[in-house]
Amino acid sequence: MITSASSPPPPIPTASLVQSPSPSSSPRRRLLCRGASPPTSNLKFVLHDALDSLGFDTSYARESRTEFLTQIQNLSDIERETSISINRCVDLGKTALYIAAEDDSLVSHSSVPLPVDDFIQLLDDLSMGYCSSYNSSFSSSPEIFLHSLDSYLYVNKGFRRTDAKDQLEAQGLYLPSVLTHRSGSAVMLSLIYSEILKMLRLWGLVDFDCEIFFPYDLHGLPRGYDTRKSKESEQPFITTTQTLLEETLRNLKEAFWPFQYDNTKSLFLRAAHAANCIDKSKNLEDSDCQLAPAESAQHRLLHGVQTRKSFGDMMLALSACERLILLESDPKELRDYGILLYHCGFYEQSQQCLKMYQDTKSFSLQKQPSNKFDNLEEDAVEKLMVRLDLILMEKGWSKPSLV
């Protein structure tokens, strides 16, 4: 929903608070990575301001980001580890819809926001539909009830799982599309399953504890099971609030990452290779077709348009990275965000993110690199930091070229 602004675009600030959802929004927010406390209040997200400076209206995107922040502010350490089937402090359905609403506003060019309330009603209708179709199951055993819920969701309603790992299938990563087309990722299906259970609990129709088994294979479906009869081996398959939100955003980040070659390497290594921060004699073969995504993604970001599917999408990758940082996820999210900023020409902000990543990593006393990819990644970070120092020493390179 990108529209032209009627006034000249404002300059992009070079430092400020972590996130400014709207020009007249709430007070400043501090970003603290979990398990660490280096100062990060000067980190400034660039995506919305960059698009504003080009004349695009990001008001709907900012509003959705504000709502996303409102939800995750309720995440205490205990709530982060709470199963999605019993979580009460964060409305996961709304949070997922606000993620979709922000991304939709960035690429759709629509003059109206995504109708979040309508999709919340669709979730409620699913719960009501189960009550009318399987009313007798509430007086049955937990096993029969959960089997009925599985049948309702995957047979009667026809929800199915799709392997949404790239941009071609990315709609299966957004809750509105899954509710509409009934095809989505395991994460989205788990969320829908939990939302139905949540409503049934609120209505007093479910009086036993159950968990949602999250499938880590390619074809399995999320299913509920009675906690009293669970096994210790099933504990790693329990989806918590933190893991669900992280997986939601990381799936988007992976699908839209602007460097869609060599899936055997991490996202960061692909971007580092495109930036020539890796010794090519030890890693990927040099190729013009591998460097092209960087140029294409930067060009399309500067013009506010969506990148072609073979090159991912820089805007949506940045959007996912920013929300992962706000979620206080892995410190490596700062590193990944930093290298995307480098490719977009935001050198000061890139350097700042990478320094924060290094400070956070040192403060949290993380383990030393345990495999060759970790070593390669840390070596690439060091090389990129040296390059940024040199760039910023040159007069006129401290700001992105779009300003």
C-alpha positions as CSV (number, residue, x, y, z in Angstrom):
1,M,0.0,0.0,0.0
2,I,2.7,2.4,-1.0
3,T,1.3,5.8,-2.1
4,S,3.0,9.0,-3.1
5,A,3.6,11.6,-0.4
6,S,2.3,15.1,-1.0
7,S,5.2,16.8,0.6
8,P,9.0,16.6,0.1
9,P,10.5,13.5,1.6
10,P,12.3,14.1,5.0
11,P,16.0,13.3,5.4
12,I,16.9,9.9,6.9
13,P,18.1,10.3,10.5
14,T,21.5,8.7,11.2
15,A,21.0,7.9,14.8
16,S,18.1,7.7,17.3
17,L,16.0,5.2,19.0
18,V,15.5,1.6,18.1
19,Q,12.2,1.9,16.3
20,S,9.9,4.8,15.5
21,P,6.6,3.3,14.4
22,S,5.2,6.7,13.5
23,P,6.3,10.3,13.6
24,S,4.0,11.0,16.6
25,S,4.0,7.7,18.3
26,S,4.9,6.3,21.7
27,P,8.0,7.0,23.7
28,R,11.4,5.6,22.9
29,R,12.0,1.9,23.2
30,R,15.2,0.1,24.2
31,L,16.3,-3.0,22.4
32,L,17.9,-5.6,24.7
33,C,19.0,-8.9,23.3
34,R,18.2,-11.7,25.7
35,G,20.9,-12.7,28.0
36,A,22.9,-9.5,27.3
37,S,22.8,-5.8,28.2
38,P,25.1,-3.7,26.0
39,P,23.6,-0.4,25.1
40,T,21.6,-0.6,21.9
41,S,19.3,2.4,22.2
42,N,21.0,4.2,19.4
43,L,20.2,1.5,16.8
44,K,17.9,3.1,14.2
45,F,15.9,0.9,11.8
46,V,16.0,2.3,8.3
47,L,13.3,0.6,6.2
48,H,10.4,2.9,6.9
49,D,12.4,6.1,6.8
50,A,14.2,5.1,3.6
51,L,10.9,4.6,1.9
52,D,9.5,7.8,3.3
53,S,12.5,9.7,1.9
54,L,11.6,8.4,-1.5
55,G,8.1,9.8,-1.3
56,F,6.2,6.6,-0.3
57,D,3.6,6.6,2.4
58,T,4.5,4.1,5.1
59,S,1.8,5.1,7.6
60,Y,0.1,1.7,7.4
61,A,3.4,-0.1,7.8
62,R,4.2,1.9,10.8
63,E,0.8,1.4,12.4
64,S,1.2,-2.4,11.9
65,R,4.7,-2.3,13.4
66,T,3.4,-0.4,16.4
67,E,0.7,-3.1,17.0
68,F,3.4,-5.8,16.6
69,L,5.4,-4.0,19.3
70,T,2.4,-3.7,21.6
71,Q,1.9,-7.5,21.5
72,I,5.5,-8.5,22.1
73,Q,5.9,-6.1,24.9
74,N,3.9,-8.6,27.0
75,L,6.6,-11.2,26.5
76,S,8.3,-11.9,29.8
77,D,10.9,-14.6,30.1
78,I,8.2,-17.0,31.4
79,E,5.8,-16.1,28.6
80,R,8.4,-16.7,26.0
81,E,8.7,-20.3,27.1
82,T,5.0,-20.8,27.5
83,S,3.3,-23.3,25.1
84,I,1.2,-21.6,22.4
85,S,-1.7,-23.8,23.5
86,I,-2.0,-22.0,26.9
87,N,-0.4,-18.6,26.3
88,R,-2.7,-15.8,27.4
89,C,-0.5,-12.6,27.5
90,V,0.2,-12.4,23.7
91,D,-2.4,-12.7,21.1
92,L,-0.5,-14.8,18.6
93,G,-3.2,-14.5,16.0
94,K,-3.2,-10.7,16.0
95,T,0.6,-10.6,16.1
96,A,0.9,-12.8,13.0
97,L,-1.8,-10.6,11.3
98,Y,0.2,-7.4,12.0
99,I,3.3,-9.0,10.5
100,A,1.3,-9.7,7.4
101,A,-0.3,-6.2,7.4
102,E,3.1,-4.5,7.5
103,D,4.5,-6.5,4.6
104,D,1.3,-6.1,2.6
105,S,1.5,-2.3,3.0
106,L,5.1,-2.3,1.8
107,V,4.4,-4.0,-1.5
108,S,0.7,-3.9,-2.4
109,H,0.4,-0.2,-3.2
110,S,-3.1,-0.4,-1.8
111,S,-4.9,2.7,-0.4
112,V,-6.4,0.8,2.5
113,P,-4.8,-1.3,5.2
114,L,-5.1,-5.1,5.5
115,P,-8.4,-5.8,7.2
116,V,-7.0,-7.4,10.4
117,D,-10.3,-7.5,12.2
118,D,-11.9,-9.4,9.4
119,F,-9.3,-12.1,9.6
120,I,-9.6,-12.3,13.4
121,Q,-13.3,-12.9,12.7
122,L,-12.3,-15.8,10.4
123,L,-10.3,-17.4,13.2
124,D,-13.3,-17.0,15.6
125,D,-15.6,-18.5,12.9
126,L,-13.3,-21.6,12.8
127,S,-13.8,-22.1,16.5
128,M,-17.6,-21.6,16.2
129,G,-17.7,-24.0,13.3
130,Y,-16.1,-26.7,15.3
131,C,-18.6,-26.2,18.1
132,S,-21.6,-26.6,15.8
133,S,-20.1,-29.6,13.9
134,Y,-18.5,-31.6,16.8
135,N,-20.6,-30.6,19.8
136,S,-20.7,-34.1,21.2
137,S,-16.9,-34.3,21.4
138,F,-16.8,-32.0,24.5
139,S,-18.3,-34.8,26.6
140,S,-15.9,-37.4,25.2
141,S,-12.3,-38.3,26.3
142,P,-9.4,-35.9,25.5
143,E,-8.2,-38.4,22.8
144,I,-11.6,-38.4,21.0
145,F,-11.9,-34.6,21.3
146,L,-8.4,-34.0,19.8
147,H,-9.0,-36.6,17.0
148,S,-12.2,-34.7,16.2
149,L,-10.3,-31.4,16.1
150,D,-7.8,-32.9,13.7
151,S,-10.5,-34.2,11.4
152,Y,-12.3,-30.8,11.5
153,L,-9.2,-28.8,10.6
154,Y,-7.5,-31.1,8.1
155,V,-10.5,-33.0,6.6
156,N,-13.6,-30.9,6.9
157,K,-12.0,-27.6,6.4
158,G,-9.3,-28.9,4.2
159,F,-6.3,-27.1,5.6
160,R,-3.1,-28.6,4.2
161,R,0.6,-28.0,4.6
162,T,2.8,-26.4,1.9
163,D,6.5,-26.3,1.8
164,A,6.8,-22.5,1.9
165,K,10.5,-22.2,1.7
166,D,10.9,-19.7,-1.1
167,Q,9.2,-16.7,-2.6
168,L,7.1,-18.8,-4.9
169,E,5.3,-20.3,-1.9
170,A,5.7,-17.4,0.4
171,Q,1.9,-16.7,0.7
172,G,1.8,-19.8,2.9
173,L,3.9,-17.9,5.5
174,Y,1.3,-15.2,6.0
175,L,-1.8,-16.0,8.2
176,P,-4.4,-14.1,6.0
177,S,-3.4,-16.1,3.0
178,V,-3.5,-19.4,4.9
179,L,-7.0,-18.6,6.3
180,T,-8.1,-17.7,2.8
181,H,-6.6,-20.5,0.7
182,R,-6.3,-23.1,3.6
183,S,-2.7,-23.9,2.6
184,G,0.2,-22.9,4.7
185,S,3.4,-23.7,6.6
186,A,3.6,-25.9,9.7
187,V,4.1,-22.8,11.8
188,M,0.9,-21.1,10.5
189,L,-1.1,-24.3,10.9
190,S,0.2,-24.7,14.5
191,L,-0.9,-21.1,15.2
192,I,-4.4,-21.7,13.8
193,Y,-4.7,-24.9,15.8
194,S,-3.7,-23.1,19.0
195,E,-6.2,-20.2,18.3
196,I,-9.0,-22.7,18.1
197,L,-8.0,-24.3,21.4
198,K,-7.7,-20.9,23.0
199,M,-11.2,-19.9,22.1
200,L,-12.6,-23.3,23.2
201,R,-10.9,-22.8,26.6
202,L,-12.2,-19.2,26.9
203,W,-15.7,-20.6,26.3
204,G,-15.2,-23.2,29.0
205,L,-15.5,-26.2,26.6
206,V,-12.0,-27.7,27.2
207,D,-11.0,-28.5,30.7
208,F,-7.8,-30.5,30.3
209,D,-4.2,-29.5,29.4
210,C,-3.0,-30.3,25.9
211,E,0.0,-29.4,23.9
212,I,0.5,-29.1,20.1
213,F,3.0,-31.4,18.5
214,F,5.0,-29.5,16.0
215,P,6.3,-31.6,13.0
216,Y,9.9,-31.1,12.0
217,D,9.6,-33.4,9.0
218,L,8.5,-32.2,5.5
219,H,4.9,-33.6,5.5
220,G,3.6,-33.9,9.1
221,L,0.8,-31.8,10.5
222,P,0.5,-30.1,13.9
223,R,-1.7,-32.1,16.2
224,G,-2.8,-31.8,19.8
225,Y,-2.2,-34.4,22.5
226,D,-3.1,-34.8,26.1
227,T,-0.3,-33.4,28.3
228,R,-1.0,-36.0,31.0
229,K,-0.1,-38.8,28.6
230,S,2.9,-37.1,27.0
231,K,6.3,-38.6,26.9
232,E,9.6,-36.9,27.7
233,S,10.7,-37.5,24.1
234,E,7.9,-35.2,22.9
235,Q,9.1,-32.1,24.9
236,P,11.3,-30.8,22.1
237,F,8.3,-30.8,19.8
238,I,6.3,-28.4,22.0
239,T,5.9,-25.0,20.3
240,T,6.4,-22.1,22.6
241,T,5.4,-18.5,22.0
242,Q,9.0,-17.4,21.4
243,T,9.8,-20.3,18.9
244,L,6.5,-19.7,17.0
245,L,7.2,-16.0,16.5
246,E,10.9,-16.7,15.7
247,E,10.0,-19.3,13.1
248,T,7.3,-17.1,11.6
249,L,9.8,-14.3,11.0
250,R,12.8,-16.5,10.1
251,N,10.7,-18.3,7.4
252,L,9.9,-14.9,5.9
253,K,13.5,-13.8,6.2
254,E,14.7,-17.0,4.4
255,A,12.0,-16.8,1.7
256,F,12.8,-13.2,0.8
257,W,16.6,-13.1,1.4
258,P,18.1,-11.3,-1.6
259,F,20.7,-13.9,-2.2
260,Q,18.9,-17.1,-3.3
261,Y,21.8,-19.3,-4.4
262,D,23.7,-22.2,-2.7
263,N,21.2,-23.2,0.0
264,T,24.0,-25.2,1.7
265,K,25.4,-22.0,3.1
266,S,23.8,-19.7,5.7
267,L,22.0,-16.6,4.7
268,F,24.8,-14.5,6.1
269,L,27.5,-16.3,4.1
270,R,25.6,-15.9,0.9
271,A,25.4,-12.1,1.5
272,A,29.0,-12.0,2.6
273,H,30.1,-13.8,-0.6
274,A,28.2,-11.3,-2.7
275,A,30.0,-8.5,-0.8
276,N,33.4,-10.3,-1.5
277,C,34.0,-10.8,2.2
278,I,34.8,-14.5,1.8
279,D,37.9,-16.1,0.5
280,K,36.5,-17.6,-2.7
281,S,39.3,-20.2,-3.0
282,K,37.9,-21.9,0.1
283,N,34.2,-21.4,-0.5
284,L,31.8,-20.6,-3.3
285,E,32.9,-20.2,-6.9
286,D,32.9,-16.6,-8.1
287,S,30.2,-15.8,-10.6
288,D,28.6,-12.7,-12.0
289,C,25.1,-14.3,-11.6
290,Q,25.8,-14.6,-7.8
291,L,26.7,-10.9,-7.5
292,A,23.7,-9.7,-9.5
293,P,21.2,-10.2,-6.7
294,A,23.0,-7.5,-4.6
295,E,22.8,-4.9,-7.4
296,S,19.2,-5.8,-8.3
297,A,17.9,-5.8,-4.7
298,Q,19.5,-2.5,-3.9
299,H,18.1,-0.9,-7.1
300,R,14.6,-2.1,-6.4
301,L,14.7,-1.0,-2.7
302,L,15.7,2.5,-3.8
303,H,12.7,2.6,-6.2
304,G,10.3,1.0,-3.7
305,V,9.3,-2.0,-5.8
306,Q,9.3,-5.7,-5.1
307,T,12.3,-7.7,-6.2
308,R,11.9,-10.5,-8.7
309,K,11.4,-14.0,-7.2
310,S,14.8,-15.3,-8.2
311,F,16.4,-12.4,-6.3
312,G,14.3,-12.5,-3.1
313,D,13.0,-9.2,-1.8
314,M,15.2,-6.7,0.0
315,M,12.3,-4.7,1.6
316,L,10.6,-7.8,3.1
317,A,13.9,-9.3,4.2
318,L,14.8,-6.0,6.0
319,S,11.3,-6.0,7.5
320,A,11.7,-9.5,8.9
321,C,15.2,-8.7,10.3
322,E,14.0,-5.6,12.1
323,R,11.1,-7.5,13.8
324,L,13.5,-10.4,14.8
325,I,15.7,-7.8,16.5
326,L,12.7,-6.3,18.3
327,L,11.7,-9.8,19.4
328,E,15.1,-10.1,21.2
329,S,16.0,-13.1,19.3
330,D,19.4,-14.5,18.5
331,P,22.2,-11.8,18.4
332,K,23.1,-13.0,15.0
333,E,20.0,-11.2,13.7
334,L,21.9,-7.9,14.3
335,R,24.7,-9.3,12.1
336,D,22.3,-10.4,9.3
337,Y,20.5,-7.1,9.4
338,G,23.9,-5.3,9.3
339,I,25.0,-7.0,6.1
340,L,21.7,-6.2,4.4
341,L,22.2,-2.5,5.3
342,Y,25.7,-2.7,3.8
343,H,24.3,-3.9,0.5
344,C,21.8,-1.1,0.6
345,G,24.5,1.5,1.2
346,F,23.6,2.3,4.8
347,Y,27.2,2.1,5.9
348,E,27.0,3.9,9.2
349,Q,24.0,1.8,10.3
350,S,25.6,-1.3,9.1
351,Q,28.7,-0.7,11.1
352,Q,26.6,0.1,14.1
353,C,24.7,-3.2,13.9
354,L,27.8,-5.2,13.5
355,K,29.5,-3.5,16.5
356,M,26.4,-4.3,18.5
357,Y,26.5,-7.9,17.4
358,Q,30.1,-8.2,18.5
359,D,29.5,-6.5,21.8
360,T,26.4,-8.6,22.5
361,K,28.3,-11.8,21.6
362,S,31.2,-10.8,23.9
363,F,28.9,-9.8,26.7
364,S,26.9,-13.0,26.6
365,L,30.0,-15.2,26.6
366,Q,28.8,-17.3,23.7
367,K,30.7,-20.4,22.8
368,Q,33.6,-20.2,20.4
369,P,32.8,-21.2,16.8
370,S,32.2,-24.9,16.7
371,N,32.3,-25.6,12.9
372,K,33.8,-24.3,9.7
373,F,30.7,-22.2,8.9
374,D,30.9,-20.4,12.2
375,N,34.5,-19.6,11.6
376,L,33.8,-18.4,8.1
377,E,31.0,-16.2,9.3
378,E,33.1,-14.6,12.0
379,D,35.9,-14.0,9.6
380,A,33.5,-12.4,7.1
381,V,32.2,-10.1,9.9
382,E,35.8,-8.9,10.7
383,K,36.5,-8.3,7.0
384,L,33.3,-6.3,6.6
385,M,34.0,-4.2,9.7
386,V,37.5,-3.3,8.2
387,R,35.9,-2.4,4.9
388,L,33.2,-0.2,6.6
389,D,35.9,1.6,8.6
390,L,37.7,2.4,5.4
391,I,34.5,3.5,3.7
392,L,33.4,5.8,6.5
393,M,36.9,7.4,6.5
394,E,36.2,8.7,3.0
395,K,34.3,12.0,2.9
396,G,30.8,11.7,1.6
397,W,30.3,7.9,2.2
398,S,28.7,8.3,5.6
399,K,25.1,8.4,4.2
400,P,23.2,6.2,1.7
401,S,23.3,7.4,-1.9
402,L,19.5,7.8,-1.9
403,V,19.5,10.8,0.5
